[in-house]
Amino acid sequence: MLILLFGVSLSIGQFAQAKETVYVAVASNFLTTFKQLQIAFEQTHQSQLIVSAGSTGKLYAQITHGAPYDLFFSADDVRPQQLQKQGFTHKNKAFTYAFGRLAVYHPAVDSSQFCVKLLSNNDVKYIAIANPKIAPYGEAAKDWMTSKQIWQSLKNKIVMGENVNQALQFVETGNAQMGFIAMSMTGNLPTHSFTELDDNNYQAIRQQAVLITNKPEAAKFVAFLSTQSARDIILKSGYILP
């Protein structure tokens, strides 16, 4: 009997210490920042965040096909609101957690010499962007080039990655000479190798998140984003706070 009671007691103790798992879909541009937030959150909460990253469009499609995510961090405000209208989300409304910033990565050119004309230079054989149809940063890159009236003339140079991380990889592996990336991805790049682009020439990258389920620990993570420590992480990562 004592052994049995001890076993029950141990099981209850283990159960009490069990961490609740929260499944989170995160747009590629926000992955590095999210991992920092995850570390800070898990230090003070009995939670384990399981993260899947990809293009916003791909993650959106997964959710509409039943992927078991609890929380979705998009790189735009369109998909979270569509999920809300389609009944895929919890009763909480989508909220803006950051505004993204667009940059051009040009490792062979000093930032002091970068100008729009360089994109048309014969030495620039390929320009990498994320696919505008599924990735908001790719859409912003297309908007920027369209506003400069160079999109049509550069279309034959454009190589598309599934997400903005792949656009960066194209440049880093030499498969493109320049690439449009998120400013949040420039932290480890030489300061002379990229240029932030004027946000007047592309539609604001309003990044929203939304709760898919009513899991308590997912809601606690959303509340954590309002703390000063979380906001500092997002700001230092190269985003603009809402």
Beta strands, then each sheet from edge to edge (+ up, - down):
strand 1: 20-27
strand 2: 47-54
strand 3: 71-73
strand 4: 95-100
strand 5: 102-105
strand 6: 127-130
strand 7: 158-161
strand 8: 178-182
strand 9: 194-196
strand 10: 205-211
sheet 1: 2+ 1+ 3+ 10- 4+
sheet 2: 7+ 6+ 8+ 5- 9+
end
